């Protein structure tokens, strides 16, 4: 098994791992995204999320949920490829796939200490804000300004002259 593959785990396995980390007093950070065609913004976001604690869990949207969020023609990379690429980052400890519109059920199930979101959100606009507050999960807005996006990258590629 390649190292990145061992980082991709089921929700059930992750629940057990999180409980163990928390028993040892380690801070568990959780974040999520589509990660369809990785760019420097993703790298900076994941590294900034990791700085919020000891263990970083990344939930990657399933192919169906990316299609629902981003529209026809997306994702570019399938969920397995996206999960493996995210798992390859040193800052990432575990990756789990999810298909719901938000990660509220994962937050309820895993009970991380911190829920990290990118700078395209504010503490008031995080979709899972209410459930995080109810569960005592801290919300952290991390990463550099949202001036990198897969949508913009794809637009540039479509406009580029082909030789």
Buried (B, 14 or more C-beta within 10 A) or exposed (E): EEEBEEBBBEBEEBBEBBEEBBEEEEBBBBBBBBBBBBBEBBBBBBBBBBEBBBBBBBBBBBBEBBBEEBEEEBBBBEBEEBBBBBBBBEBBBBBBBBEEEBBBEBBBEBBBBBBBBBBEBEEEEBBBBEBBEEBEBBBBBBBBEEEBBBEEBBEEEEEEEEE
